[in-house]
Amino acid sequence: MTRGAQHNPDNRFLKQAKGIFHPEAIDEWESRDEATIYLEEHSKTLVNKVDSPDVGMYYSMNPYQGCEHGCAYCYARNTHEYWGYSAGIDFEQKVIVKKNAPQLLEQFLMNPSWKCMPISLSGNTDCYQPAEQKFRITRRLLEVCYRFKQPVSIITKNAYILKDADILVPMAKEGLAAVMITITSLDESLRRVMEPRTTTAFQRLRVVNDLNRMGVPAGVMIGPVIPGLNDHEMKKILEAASDAGASSAAYTFVRLNGSVQFVFREWLFKHFPERAEKVWHLIEQGHGGKVNDNRFGIRMRGEGPFAELIRQQFKKYSQKFGLTKPWEADCSKFVKPGQQLSLF
């Protein structure tokens, strides 16, 4: 299977780097078709407070760093540089596995200072990426959350989430679980090159339908909207989401921060050379002449005429198709196991 990134851009934190200088010659130190490498890590922390008002979450946790899905636009690519790797192929090929994540979550929830608020799974990388089939860390995190009655929201683009329906359903009945399924395109030819190791849009809509039918609130995230590539699909995606039983939706405007801009630009000009310049300039128009904007409140929505048009379309169609009901998490049930008797 192909990768999303075409190469490994330099890591801005490293003074020295190695790479391919002459393809197919002695300097070629790795193959793009190498199998994914899983690097087990014992982290010190797991749950992070989210200060940004743009992403709709208060706290997040990620059992994996790096993601085999290979989405060319992924803003999380930059986090791989902190681990000493590249935001390019390394991000897709070298996945860091936080083996002690369930223990870290339990310690966090037992902290006397924790005042229950919803925690998001996959605030950075997809918690149901292929690594989950091998390690099942996401499953164990859900088990911890259920034991503590800790509300958790999940965002994913992988149908493997249905493997955990047996725990998501009872959690949802108590207001403890909700899901957002990311759908960026219903065009399979675009999906295959933009998100090469993900499930099809048809399968994702089936997941939305199955989860809602079982009582697990599942909405749709169009993330990101890329002008000139998938912006024209907004109405169709939202209508399909409504038909699948979704009652909520959200979107983000593409933002190419840090090294992501180099990965995405190379991908864009390789796969869509006839319209690459137009797409690139439309992205720049949405960020004041740049492809990235770090300002809170603006960076995930963009600005300017095109970004405003997208905002208006989303508002119109989300209302038309009844996708405006947010999830209401129930934090009143939160309990620390083994401490109930302390009340007497």
C-alpha positions in Angstrom: 0.0 0.0 0.0 1.1 3.5 -0.7 2.1 6.2 1.9 0.7 9.7 2.0 4.0 11.5 2.4 6.4 11.3 -0.5 9.6 11.8 1.6 11.0 12.8 5.0 11.4 16.5 5.3 14.1 17.7 7.7 13.3 17.7 11.4 13.6 21.3 12.6 14.9 20.2 16.0 17.8 18.1 14.7 21.1 19.6 13.6 22.0 16.5 11.5 19.8 14.4 9.3 20.0 11.5 6.9 18.0 11.1 3.7 17.8 10.0 0.1 20.1 12.0 -2.1 20.2 9.7 -5.1 17.2 7.3 -5.4 18.1 3.7 -6.1 21.7 4.4 -5.3 23.8 3.6 -2.2 22.4 6.6 -0.4 18.9 5.1 -0.3 18.8 4.2 3.4 15.2 3.1 3.6 12.4 1.8 1.4 9.1 3.6 1.2 7.4 0.3 1.2 8.8 -0.9 4.6 6.4 -2.3 7.0 5.2 -0.1 9.8 7.5 -0.1 12.9 5.9 0.0 16.3 8.0 1.6 19.0 6.8 0.9 22.5 7.1 3.8 24.9 6.4 4.2 28.6 5.2 7.7 28.8 5.1 9.9 31.9 1.7 11.6 31.1 -1.3 10.9 28.9 -4.1 13.4 29.4 -3.5 16.9 28.2 -5.4 20.0 28.8 -6.5 21.7 25.5 -6.1 25.4 25.6 -7.3 26.1 22.1 -10.9 27.1 21.7 -11.0 25.9 18.1 -11.1 22.2 18.5 -14.2 21.6 20.7 -12.5 19.7 23.5 -11.3 20.4 27.0 -8.9 17.5 27.5 -7.4 14.9 25.2 -5.5 11.7 25.3 -3.7 9.8 22.5 -2.6 6.1 22.9 -0.5 6.4 19.7 1.9 9.0 18.2 2.3 8.9 14.5 -0.4 7.4 12.3 -0.4 4.8 9.6 -3.4 6.3 7.9 -1.1 8.6 6.0 -3.4 11.6 5.5 -1.4 14.2 3.6 -2.9 17.2 5.5 -2.6 15.9 9.0 -1.7 18.6 11.5 -0.4 16.1 13.9 2.6 15.3 11.7 4.6 18.0 13.4 4.4 16.3 16.8 6.6 13.5 15.5 9.5 15.9 15.3 9.5 16.1 19.1 10.3 12.4 19.2 13.3 12.9 16.9 11.5 11.7 13.7 10.3 13.4 10.5 6.8 14.7 9.8 6.9 12.8 6.5 7.1 9.1 6.0 8.4 8.6 9.5 5.1 9.8 10.9 3.3 7.0 9.0 5.9 4.3 9.3 7.2 4.7 12.9 4.3 4.6 15.3 4.9 5.2 18.9 2.8 3.0 21.2 2.1 4.2 24.7 1.9 0.8 26.4 1.2 2.2 29.9 -1.6 4.5 28.8 -4.3 2.7 30.7 -2.3 2.9 33.9 -1.6 6.6 33.3 -5.3 7.3 32.8 -6.2 5.6 36.0 -3.6 7.5 37.9 -4.9 10.8 36.4 -8.6 10.0 37.2 -7.6 9.1 40.8 -6.0 12.5 41.4 -8.0 14.3 44.0 -7.7 17.5 42.0 -9.5 16.0 39.0 -12.9 17.6 38.5 -14.7 15.5 35.9 -14.9 16.9 32.4 -15.2 15.0 29.1 -11.9 13.7 27.7 -11.4 13.3 23.9 -9.7 10.3 22.4 -7.8 11.1 19.2 -7.2 14.8 19.8 -4.0 14.2 17.8 -3.8 10.9 16.0 -6.4 8.3 15.3 -7.0 5.9 18.2 -8.4 3.3 15.9 -5.5 3.3 13.4 -4.2 -0.2 12.4 -2.0 -0.3 15.5 -5.1 -0.7 17.6 -5.8 -4.1 16.1 -2.5 -5.3 17.5 -2.3 -3.5 20.9 -5.9 -2.7 21.9 -4.8 0.2 24.0 -7.9 2.2 23.1 -10.1 -0.6 24.3 -8.4 -0.6 27.6 -8.7 3.1 28.0 -12.5 2.8 27.4 -12.6 0.1 30.1 -10.9 2.5 32.5 -13.3 5.3 31.6 -16.3 3.0 32.1 -15.1 1.9 35.5 -14.8 5.5 36.6 -17.9 6.7 34.7 -15.7 9.2 32.9 -17.3 10.7 29.8 -15.2 10.3 26.6 -15.7 11.4 23.1 -13.9 9.7 20.1 -13.0 11.0 16.7 -11.9 8.4 14.1 -12.1 7.5 10.4 -11.7 3.8 11.0 -14.4 1.2 11.0 -12.5 -0.8 13.6 -14.4 1.2 16.3 -17.3 -1.2 15.8 -15.2 -3.9 17.6 -15.8 -1.9 20.8 -19.5 -1.6 20.4 -20.0 -3.9 23.4 -18.6 -1.3 25.7 -19.6 1.9 23.8 -23.3 1.0 23.9 -23.6 0.7 27.7 -21.4 3.8 28.1 -23.6 5.8 25.7 -26.7 4.8 27.7 -25.3 6.6 30.6 -24.2 9.6 28.7 -20.5 8.6 28.8 -19.6 8.1 25.1 -20.1 9.8 21.8 -18.3 9.5 18.4 -17.4 11.7 15.5 -16.5 10.0 12.2 -14.3 12.0 9.9 -15.4 12.0 6.3 -13.5 14.3 3.9 -14.7 13.0 0.6 -17.3 10.7 -0.9 -15.1 10.5 -4.0 -13.2 7.3 -3.6 -10.5 8.3 -6.1 -9.7 11.3 -4.0 -9.9 9.4 -0.7 -7.4 6.7 -1.9 -4.6 9.2 -2.5 -5.4 11.7 0.2 -6.0 9.2 3.0 -4.3 6.0 1.6 -4.6 3.7 4.5 -8.1 4.5 5.7 -11.5 2.8 5.2 -13.8 4.0 2.5 -16.4 6.8 2.9 -19.1 4.2 2.3 -17.8 2.2 5.3 -17.5 5.2 7.5 -21.2 6.1 6.8 -22.1 2.5 7.7 -20.2 3.0 11.0 -22.3 6.2 11.6 -25.5 4.3 10.9 -24.6 1.2 13.0 -23.5 3.2 16.0 -26.6 5.4 16.0 -28.8 2.4 15.5 -27.2 0.8 18.6 -27.7 4.0 20.6 -24.2 5.5 20.4 -24.5 9.1 19.2 -22.2 9.4 16.2 -21.8 12.6 14.1 -19.7 13.5 11.2 -16.6 15.7 11.0 -15.6 17.2 7.6 -12.0 17.7 8.5 -10.4 19.4 6.7 -12.3 21.2 4.0 -9.7 21.9 1.3 -10.7 24.5 -1.3 -10.5 23.2 -4.8 -10.4 19.6 -3.7 -13.4 18.6 -1.5 -15.2 21.9 -0.6 -17.9 21.2 -3.3 -18.8 18.0 -1.5 -20.1 19.6 1.8 -23.8 19.3 0.9 -23.5 15.7 -0.2 -21.5 14.7 2.9 -23.9 16.3 5.3 -26.9 14.9 3.6 -25.4 11.4 3.7 -24.5 11.9 7.3 -28.1 12.8 8.1 -29.4 9.7 6.1 -27.0 7.6 8.2 -28.7 8.8 11.5 -26.2 11.5 12.5 -27.5 14.4 14.6 -24.4 16.5 14.7 -21.6 17.7 12.4 -18.5 19.9 12.4 -15.8 21.0 10.0 -12.4 22.5 9.9 -10.7 24.6 7.2 -7.3 23.1 6.1 -4.4 24.5 8.0 -0.8 23.5 6.9 1.3 24.2 10.0 5.0 23.6 10.3 6.4 20.8 8.2 2.9 19.7 7.1 3.0 22.4 4.4 6.0 20.7 2.7 4.4 17.2 2.9 1.1 18.4 1.6 2.5 20.6 -1.1 4.6 17.8 -2.5 1.6 15.5 -2.4 -0.7 18.1 -4.0 1.6 18.8 -7.0 2.2 15.1 -7.6 -1.4 13.9 -7.6 -3.2 17.1 -8.9 -0.6 19.0 -11.0 -3.3 20.6 -13.2 -4.9 22.4 -10.3 -2.3 22.4 -7.6 -1.4 26.1 -8.0 -5.1 27.1 -7.7 -5.7 24.9 -4.6 -2.5 26.3 -2.9 -3.5 29.9 -3.6 -7.0 29.3 -2.3 -5.6 27.9 0.9 -3.4 31.0 1.2 -6.4 33.2 0.7 -8.0 31.5 3.7 -5.1 32.4 5.9 -4.2 35.9 5.1 -1.7 35.1 2.4 -0.2 32.1 4.2 -1.1 28.4 4.4 -1.1 28.5 8.2 -2.5 30.7 10.9 -1.8 30.2 14.6 -4.4 32.6 15.9 -7.0 31.0 18.2 -10.6 31.4 16.9 -9.5 31.7 13.3 -6.9 29.1 12.5 -9.4 26.2 12.2 -12.0 28.2 10.3 -9.9 30.4 8.1 -10.9 33.9 7.0 -11.7 35.8 3.8 -14.4 35.4 1.2 -13.9 31.7 0.4 -13.6 30.6 4.1 -16.8 32.7 4.8 -18.6 30.9 1.9 -17.7 27.5 3.4 -18.9 28.7 6.9 -22.2 29.8 5.4 -22.7 26.6 3.5 -22.0 24.5 6.6 -24.4 26.5 8.6 -27.1 26.2 6.0 -26.9 22.5 5.3 -26.2 21.4 8.9 -29.5 23.1 9.8 -31.3 21.8 6.8 -30.3 18.2 7.5 -30.8 18.4 11.3 -27.2 18.1 12.3 -27.1 20.7 15.1 -27.6 18.6 18.2 -24.4 18.6 20.3 -23.6 15.7 22.6 -24.4 16.3 26.3 -21.9 14.4 28.4 -23.0 13.3 31.9 -20.3 14.0 34.4 -22.6 13.5 37.4 -21.9 9.8 37.5 -18.1 10.1 37.9 -16.8 7.9 40.7 -13.4 6.8 41.9 -13.5 3.1 42.4 -12.7 2.0 46.0 -13.4 5.4 47.5 -17.2 5.2 47.8 -17.0 4.1 51.4 -15.2 7.3 52.3 -18.6 9.0 52.6 -19.5 7.0 55.7 
